[in-house]
């Protein structure tokens, strides 16, 4: 089970899509709901039902969440108007603030105060951008964006954040490239596929039901039909659709059982990555994520946090390279791979944090949206 904060898989146990809201300005509406946590009293009322072991810290945690959330919103709203030269830096620190809110909301002893004893735990990023090998130095000094990377540390904000929803830590020293992260973003697959001439690590499918709507307390994942359209990109040789899907998602054989044209997990889901990971676009289109690493899974939380850590460091430390990328004076069209993501992250990351804080699967849709 995740160690920093209790993870709740089935957030809508009785009525599917109960927390769906329409809005002409979705990002502003998400922040109206999330903004309730800028009230210390509201935050105390929520944490009061979730924190028991460390109940003496509820007031302090509530104050710190309120102040941290305010700053995170300021960072992200400032990023909307900022020049591209500094936009990723503002976005990344907004994500760090939102991540800290989730960490603080857990029944743990973490607060914003750092001492020499626990500084390594929550006083640093938990990630590194430092090039160590000759190959990494060559990548850093090139004009290429997609080979950019970060390295994982054992302790820090990111590992603590990941432990809010995952029970599998990413091994220390793991290198994750920007290309790998881009391959896992459903909103971007139609740009990724023609650029790299290879299938992205996403596979369209019906939205999974997180728990049985007819059985309160059932936390088993029910996966609807996979889209045959994505089979065209992922198939190898003469393999059938079913063979292709089971190669990409080996969990279907070990952790699921077929129920008609759907799959149902054999056991309850106890973390965000304990079964097949799904990503939901703003249109509510869903994608199953084909995991690029055999020993751990990446979720939307991981993808966007790591992506903007890499971009923020480019903007902060290698202004020359970042300028060439955004001005497209070195390698044409690379910037188009990330251009839309500055908008996507403004919608997706605050929404995911809201869902976790409230334990409700909120969806915000406009006048025209894919919904079913």
N, C-alpha and C positions, 0 to 999 in steps of 0.2 A: 504494500500500500504506500502511496506517496507520503513522505515523512514530514514535509513542512506544513501541509494543510490538508484537511480531509477533502477528498475528491468525491463529488456526487455525479454519477453518470446519468441516471434517469431524472432529469430535472422537471419534467412534466409527466408525472406518473399516471395521471387520470385522463387528461384531455389533450390529444395531440394538437399542436399549433395554437394552444390557448393564448400564448403571449406574443401574438402577432399584432404589430401596430403599423398603420399607414402614415406616411409623412411626405411632404413636398421637399423637406430638407432633412434627409435621413441622418447625416452626421450630427447636426444640431440637436435632433431629437434623441439620439443615443446619449449625447452629453447631458441632456435634460434629465434623463433617468440616472445616468452615472453621477451627475452632479449632486444628487441627494447625499452622496458620501462626503461632500464638502461640509455637511452639517455634522458636528460631533454628536449631537443627540441622536440623529438618525443612525449613524454608524454604530453607536453604543447599543441601540435597540436591535440591530442585526447581529452584532457580535455576541450579544448577551445570550443568544440561543445556540451559538456555535462554539463558544470558548468556555470550558469548565475548569480544566487543570490550571490554566493561567488567568483565572478570572480577575485577579488583582491588577492585571495589565490592560484590561478592557478600555478604561478611560484614556490611558496614555496611547494605546494603539489607535483609538478612535481619533484623537487629536492629530496624531502623526499621519494617519491616512488622509484626514481632511486637508492638511497642509500640503502633503505630497501630491494629492490628486489635483489641487489647485495649480501647482507648478507644472504638473504633467500636461494639463489642459493648456496652460499658457505656452509651453514649448510647442505643442502640436498645432495650436491655432496660429502661433507666430510662423510656423513652418509653412502654412498655407500661403502666406504673403511673401515669404522670403525668397531671395534669389537662389538659384540652384547651387551657387558656390557654397552656401552654408545650410541648405535645406536638409540634407541627410543628417547633419549633426544635431539640428534641433529636433528632428523626428526621433533619433535614437535616444536622446535624453528624455523625451516624452515617454518612450516605451520603457525606459528604465524606471521612471516614476510610477507608471502603471504596474510594472512588475513588483515593485516594492510594496504597493498597496495590497497586492494579493498575498505576498509573503507575510506582511504585518497582520493580515486578517486571520491567519491560522492560529490554532491553539498551541502556540509555541512561545519561547522566551525572546523572540527577536523584536527589537525596537530599533530606532534609528541611531541610538547611541552606540558608538564603536569604542572598544577598549583595545589595548595591545593584544589581549588574549583572543578576541573574536574578530579582529579586523580582517583577517584572511577570509572569514566566513561571509561578511556582508559589507566590507569596506572597499572591495575592488570588483571589477567587472566579472571576473571568473573566466575571462577570455583573453587571448593574446593575438596581436596583429604582427608580432615581431617575426621577421624572416630570419631563419636560422641556417638553413642549408643553402648550398650554391643554387639549387633549382628554385627555391623560394625567393632568393635575392634576385635571380634573373626575372622571375615573374613580376616582382615588385617594381623592377626598373624598366619593364617593358611597357608598351602602350595598351596591352591587352587587359580588358576588364574582367572577362569571364573566368580567368584563371586565378583571380584574387581569392584570398582565403583567410580563415581565422583558425586558431588553435584553441582547444578546450583545456581549461584548468579544472582541478579537482574541487576547488573551493572558490566562492565568490557569489555575486548576485545572480548570475545566470544559473549555476547549479542549484542554488536555493530556490529560484523561480521554477526551474524544471521540476523540482521535487514537490511542487504544489499540485502537479497533475500527472507525474510520471513516477513509476517505481523502478525505472532502469536508468542509471546514470550513464552519461556518455564518457567513455574512457579518457583519462588524462592524456593530452597530447594528440588527440584525434584532429586531423585536418579536414575541414569542410570548405569546399570551394563555392564561389558564387554561382558557378554553372549548376552545381548540384542543387543548390537552393532554388534557383530559377526553374529547374526541371520539375519542381514539386508545387508550382503555383498554377492552379487551374485557370484563373482569370487570364493567364498569360500564355497558355499552351499554343494558341494559334500564331503567336510570334516566335515562340521557342522552336517549334517543329520545323518551319521552313528555314530558319536561320541556321540551325545545327544539322538539318537533314537527318534527324533522328527523333524517335518517339520521346515525348516528355514522360516523367514519372507520375502521370495522372491517368485515371481511367474513369470516364463518366459513368454514373450509376444513379438509380433512384435514391432519394434521400433515405438513409437508414433510420429505422425507428429505434430510438434509444430507450428501450423498455417497452413492455406490452401495455398499450393504452387501456386495455380491459382488465389488467391485473395489477393493482397498485402494489408496488414493491418489487415487481419483476424487472431486474436490471440486465436482462439479456439483450444483445444487439440483434436486430432483424434487418437483413440487407435485402433490398429489392433487386430488380433486374439490372444487370450490367449492360451498358450501351454497346451494341454490336458495332457502332460507328468507330469506336476506339480500337476495336479488334483489327481494323485495317492498318493501324499504325504499329500495333504491338505484336502481331502474329509473326511466328518464325516458321519458315518452310510451309509444310502442309498441315500444321497443327489446327485442330478445330477450335471453335470459340471457347468451349469448356476447357480444353487443354491449355489454351493461352491464359485464361483467367486463373486457373489453378497454378500455373507456373509463376505468374506474377504475384499471386496471393496464396502462398502455401498454407496459410492459416485455414483456408476453406476446408482442407482435408483433416486437419488436426483439431481445430477449435470450433468448427461449425457442422451443422447437419442440414441437408436440403429439406425445404418444406415447399413443395410445388416448384415454382420458379424463383423462390427466395431462399435465403440461408439464415439460420438461426443459431446463435452461439450456444454452445453446450454448457457454458458456465457464465456466471455474472461477470460483468466488466468491472474491474476494481481500479482502473486508472485509464487515462486518456489513450495510452499506447499499448494496452494489454491485448487488444484485438486489432482488427483492420482499422486504420486511421482514415477518417474522411475530412474533407475540406469543403466548406460551403461558400459560394460566391455571393455577391450582393444581390444577384438575380435569383438567389436560392437554388441555383444549379449546384449539384454536389459531385465531388470527385473522390474516388478512392485513391489513396496515395501509394504508389509502388515504391517500397522502401529501398534506398540505395545502399544501406548498411545492414549486414546480417545480424549484428549483435544488439542493435537498438533502433528505435523508430523516431522519426521526426514528425512533429505536429505543426500546425499553423503557428502556435506560440514560438516554437523553436525557429521556424523558418524565417519569420519576420524579424525576430530579435537578432539573430545571427546576420541576416542580410544587411540590416541597417547598422549593425556594429561595423561590418566591413566597409560599407559606403561612408560612414561617418569618419572612419580613420583615413580613408582616401582623401576626403575633403579637408581634414584637419592637418594631416602630416605630408601628404603628397599633392599639394595644390597644383603643381605642374601637370601631373598625370590626370587629376580630376578635371582640370580645365580642358585638356585635350579631349576627354571623354564627352563632357557636356557640350562642347563646341563642335564635336565630331570632326576634328582636324587630323586625327590619326587613323582610326579604323572606322569606316563608315557604318552606320546603322547599329553599332553596339549600344548606344544610348537608348535606342527604342526598346531594348530588352528590359529596361528598368523604368522607363518614363512613366508608364501607367501605375506603377507600384507606389509612387508617392501619394496617389489618390486612394488606392486600395487600402493601404495601411491605415489611413486616417479613419476609414470605416471599420475595417476588420478588427484591429487590435483593441480599441476601446469596447467594441461590442463583445468580444470574447471575455474581456475582463468583467464587464457588466454581468454576463451570464454566470461567471464563476462566483462573483461576490453575492449575487442574488439567488443562486441556485435555481434559475429560471431560464428556459431556452427562448429568450427574446428573439424575435425576427422583426426587422423594420423594412417595409417595402414602400415603394413609390406608387404612383398611379398605374404604371405599367411594370409588371414584374412576373417572373416565372414562379408560380406557387401552386402547390397541390398537396 
